[in-house]
Amino acid sequence: MRAVAFALVLLCLMGCTTQNRGGTAVNQDEVAARAIELGTAYLRQGDYGRAKDNLMKALAIDDQSAPAHHTLAIVFQQEREFELAESYFRRAIALAPEMIAARNNFGGFLYAQGRPGEAVEQLTIATEDRFYELRPQAFENLAVAFLALDDRLAARDAFERAEALNPRLPRTLLELTLLHLEDQNFTAAKALYLRHRAIASESARSLYACTKIYAIFLEAAERSRCTADLIRIYPASTEALEVVKGTQGGVDGR
């Protein structure tokens, strides 16, 4: 049975049509494309079982479908089947090295697996495509991977590229804020922080940045607000513990 099924797939790879029971021609390429669309829709809904069913249907028609392999990789990543996810990512990229979305997502996967060096390789390729619609996010992902490698200069450059392409990326604005604080570029840090606050909810990291910035600019009321919110909302965070330690030690936060 497997040999027969495989032969049918090979025929369909050539763009064949089949006849349904009513005698109407059925384009198998369209069937596969529709199955991938359904699989993607189910993935977005969190229905991973139906997503896999449809994606495997697409692969039964065309086992060289890079989009089907790529989408299956994301499904398995969500299911924490990491070995399977990686194998499908690699298969998708082998079939279509120019599929930049697969490079970007695989880079994010590798970073999440604690492999930032490998992530940088994939994300660098993703950022090189000038027409990739998510190029700003690819630069942001690349910058985060560089931070994990403790390469601040490369991270800052990548974040700045992301910000130039899309000035409304909350994480990019916040990370640039913190990098400028470390470099003592306080005016730039404050401007970036205010832009971040205008479009994003406060987090432990943003409140931490707030305490530092307003300590430097001697705005006691705003600094007190951020400090109180940080300790109240995120009491166990690294940022809160550092601020509490600094306060107890008599450090002014600069």
Secondary structure, 3 states (H helix, E strand, C coil): CHHHHHHHHHHHHCCCEEECCCCCEEEHHHHHHHHHHHHHHHHHHCCHHHHHHHHHHHHHHCCCCHHHHHHHHHHHHHCCCHHHHHHHHHHHHHHCCCCHHHHHHHHHHHHHCCCHHHHHHHHHHHHCCCCCCCHHHHHHHHHHHHHHCCCHHHHHHHHHHHHHHCCCCHHHHHHHHHHHHHCCCHHHHHHHHHHHHHHCCCCHHHHHHHHHHHHHCCCHHHHHHHHHHHHHHCCCCHHHHHHHHHHHCCCCCC
